Amino acid sequence: QLQAEVDDNTAAVATKAEASVVTDLENEVVSIKAEYSVRVDANGSIAGFGLIAGGGDPSTFAVVADQFAIAAPDGSNSAPFFHLTSDQTVNGVSLPAGTYFDSAFIGTAQIGDAQIGEIGVDKITGDTATFVNANIEDGSITNAKIGNYIQSDNWPSGGWSLNKSGSFTLKSGNTGARMEHTPNRIDVFDSNGRLRVRIGDL
């Protein structure tokens, strides 16, 4: 162990390397184990890692740290991902505990809940989807069930509106020459806004 102290300040580095093979009285191997670990401690701030392998038991690589990252070897401090074991402030940004990826390519993922700021996908396939708001540039829908109404994006200054009761309204404009189609009549106006034709409920 390497240690340095000044007043009440202590910094220490400890390593452990151990290998063992245990046999019984008949010289039969009963256990085998290899272990290596590094532990650093600066006034109670601890970090370290350990490697353990044992015959018949799963091997283990464990890391103890407030923040764990894998960085590029060029010294650019660029890390593809890092993990925080507690809420911390990184580069002036408050981050909750969790794992953070700069970018990730995942073949198959099962995610219970996700909060995503922005997502770009080539294709989404599923049984049920719920959206509060959706902007779709070009959509092909085999069947659609509208819970309230559907209308053009320029309504009510023009365009059309259809609600679930079957009431359909269409307007080619809001002023001047235009045609208005309501559930019970069709009106045609000239360029001065005067009604010229009315068909249906007079």
N, C-alpha and C positions, 0 to 999 in steps of 0.2 A: 504494500500500500504506500502511495505517495501522498504526503500531507504538508500543507503550509498553514501557518497561523500568524495573525497579527491582532493583538488585543483579543476581542471576542469574535473575530472573523476567522473562519476556518474553511479551507478548500481541500478536498481529498479526492484521490483517484484510487480505485481498488479494482483489481482483476482477479479472476479465479479460473483456473484450468484444472480439470480433474477427469481422470479416466479410471475405471475400475472394472474388474472381472472377478466375481465371487464364485467360488466352487464349494461343494459340500465335501464330506469326508471321503467319498468315493471319487473325488476329483471331477464330479459332474458340475457343469456351469449352471448356477442357479440365478444369476443376474449379471447383466452387463450394462454399463452406463458411461456416457461421455458428456462432459459439461464444460461450457466456457461462458464467462460473463464479464461485463465491464460496468462499473458503477462510479459515477461522478457526483460529488456533493459539494455545493457552495452555500454555506450558511443555511442548510436545509432545503435548498433547491436541488432536487435530485433528478438525474437522467441516467439511463443505462439500457443495456440489452443483454439477453441471455440466450444461449443455444443449448438445448438438452436433447440427447438421443439415448434411448434405452431399449434393450432387446424386448420386443413384444409390445412396447408402448409407443404411442404416436410421438414423433419428434416435435419439438417446440422451438419456435423463434419468438421471443417476447421482447417488447420494447416498453420502457417506462419513460415518459416524457410529457410535458405540457403540450408540445407541438411536435408532430412527426412529419417529415417531408423527404422526398427523394429529389435531389437537385442535379442539374446538368454539370458535367465535369469541367466545363470551361470557366467556371466561377462567375457566371452571369446571374446567379441567384434565381434562375428560372426553375420553378418546381412544377412538374405536371400535376401533382396533387399534394395536399397536406391534410393532416388530421389534428383537430383541436380536442383535447379532453375536457376543456372548460371554456366558458365564454371569455373571449380575449379581444383586444384591439390590435389589428394588424394593419400597418401602413395608414394609421389614422381612421380605419374603418372598424366598427364594432361588429364582431362575428360571434354567433352562438356556437356552442360545441357541436362538432360534426366533421365530416370528411368533405373536402373541397377539391374539385377537379377543374383544371384549366380546360381540358377537352378530353372526351372519352368516346371510344368506339366499342359498343356493346352488341354482341350478336343476338342474345336473347336475355330479356330482363323481366322479372316479376316484381312489380312495385305496388305496395299496398296503398299509399297515398303520396301524391306529388304536388308540390307548389312550384310552378314553372312561370318565369316572367315572360319569356317568348320562346316559341317552338316553331321549327320549320320541318315539315315532313313531306315525303313523296306520296305516301298513301296511309290512310287510317282505316282499319278494318275492325269491326266490333258489333256486338249485339245491341247495345244501348249507349247513347251519348246525350249528355245534358249540357247546354250552353246558355249562359245568360245573354250574351250578344255574340253574333257571328257575322263576319263579312266574307261572302263567297263570290269570287269573280266569275266563275263559270261552273254551274252545278247541273248534274243530271240526276234526277230523282225518279225512281220507279213509282213509288207511292208516297203521298205526303198527307199527314193529318194535322190540320191547323187548329189550334186550340181557341183562337180568338179571331184574328183577321190577317189578311195578307194584302199588301198594297205596294204601289210603285214608290220609288224614293223621292219623287217630286210632289207627292200628294200632301196637302189638298190644293196646291196652286194649279195642278194639272195631273194627268195620269189617271190611275184607277185605284179602287179599293173594293175588296171583297171580304165580308165578314162571315163567320161560321153559320149565321142564320140564313145565308143565301142571298143577302142584300148586296147588289153589285152597283157601283157608281163609277162613271167614267167621265172625264173632262179633257178636252183637247187643249184647254187653256183656262185662264181665270178671268180675262177681260178680252174685249174686242171680238173678232170673228172666231167662233168656237162652237163646239157641240158638247152638250151635256146629256149624259145618259144616267137616269136614276132608276130605282126599282119600278116606278110606275109611269115614266114618260121619257120622251126624247125631245130635247130643245135644241134649236139651231139659231145662232145669233150672227148678225152681220158685223162688219168691221167697226161700226159705231156702237156695238153692244146692244142693238135692238133685237128683240125676239122676232124671228121671221117664221119659224116652223115649230109647231108643238104637236107631237104624236103621243097619244095615250091619255092619261088623266088630265083633263082640261081644267 
